[in-house]
Each structure stands twice: as structure tokens, then as C-alpha cells.
Amino acid sequence: PEGAAALRLARRFARPFTVTLRGNEPAHAASPGKRRQMAEALRHAAAVIAVSRALRDFAISLGAPPARCAVIGNGVDTAVFYPRPRQEARARLGMQEGRIHLLSAGYLIPRKGHHRLAALLPALHAAGVPADLWIVGGPGREGDARPELERIIGEHGLERCVHRVGPAAPDVLAAYMSACDLFCLASSREGWPNVVHEAMACGAPVVATRVGAVEDMVPGPEFGRIAPPDDPEALLAALIEASRARFDRERIARHAASRSWDRVAQETADLFESILKSSVSRSPG
């Protein structure tokens, strides 16, 4: 609703306004009333900032002028998310040697796909990948994936392979990211999934579904593997391939750390400055 409100305030006070899209907008657009209000705001915004190319394309599909649409992805807090000594972190967190430790983090909601990863563990084991799944996160507002997760664990006898950590402070999450073999995101929908960026800043290679800005964040096989969303066989193949690959974790961390919040702030400030200059040049005075 913020963009629609900004449009009305901008008209009231004769000021330019911007709208930022972060990932929930396509779902909101399923409502005809919301879609009309969103389209009106996007058409009149001085700039539309999208955190991914897919969201930029979505804004344009609702009538936003392409020349006024910019992609500015999120940044990462490198004071928190950086590589910890890996063996030390694994020992402290109880990660057993000889296992492939997969990490999934985020709210325990269906969209995040923790249950999809748990359901693939038997196939991973059958393929010779001795995988454990660690899930960091607690309940969210978009439903509850815990019953389905519990069903899968019980049905396949995965009690010793699925570790439900619960919510964790950022520095604890960073330790898990430093310790894991692969960070996994099986989401059905995202904008710029910060956990992927944070995991990479800790040196973790990523296996993720092709949602939101993931292809921008994981630009090549040296950083991980990408699979189509809602395709369990493709995700399984990506997990098997990545579990057998060798990754340069230091290179992954350097790549992710290069997009800091300072850089994001500067890109946003530059855009605001260009809007203000353009607004002044158009004013009668």
C-alpha cells in the first residue's frame, strides 16, 4: 500500500516520489483492486527501484516507463556476515565429520521450501550423498510449514538427519553459514533473498531455485548451482552436482562482500539526486 499512499501525498505536496519493489508485489497484483492502485503508482513514480530484473519487468508490465525503472539489489552487512574458521564452527555447532551439511534459513513458511529440501534427503542418501539438513528459522506470518516438515521427517525416518535450530541471532546464523557445505534456498518466490547474499559473504556455495534475483547473485557455477522452482528432480540434480564440486570459498566471500550496504546507499542516493535535479530543471523558476 505504500506506493499508492506515496502517490497521493506527492500530488498533495507537489513533490516527486519513488517506489521500491522487494518481491511481494506480484502476489498482491492477483487482487484486481490492488493491481489497479499499484499500476497507477508505478506509472506516475519519478523512479521505480526493483531489487531484481524480474521485478523491474513486472513493474514495466503494469505500465511503469522503462526509462524510469532501475535495478538496485540489496547489500550485505560484512561486519556480521564474513567467514568464520570453518572447522572450529562445525565442531562448536555439532556438525558431524564425514557428512555433507546443507543449511536452509528463513521463516518456517511453505514459500521458503525447507520441507522440499527435507523431502529430497532420502534420494540424496540413495545417490551416495550423506547429507544432513540444518534449518535455522522460526514461524512467520505466511502460513506454517512445520506440520508438513514433521510429516516428511516421520515418514522417512529423518530424525537424525534434520536439525531444527529455530530462530538465531545474526552472528549465530553467520557461524552456520560459515560451517555448512552448501547453503540451500528452495523458495517458490523471492525478491532479493538476503540469506543467499549473507551465506555467500560467509563463503558458502549456494544451491537455489531460480527466483527473484538469484541468477544475479549466483552468476556462475563457481558460486553454486541454480534449479527451476517447483522442480524436485532438477533441485536434486543440482544438490548432487554441487555436493561433489570443489568451490573456492574465499572467492565466493569476496564476490558477495563487494556489494556492501554502503554501495547500495550510494546507488540509491545517486538516483535520488538525479530525480531532484530533473525536478528543479522542470520547475518554472
Order of alpha helices (4+ residues) and beta strands (2+ residues): alpha-beta-alpha-alpha-beta-alpha-beta-alpha-beta-alpha-beta-alpha-beta-alpha-beta-alpha-beta-alpha-beta-alpha-alpha-alpha
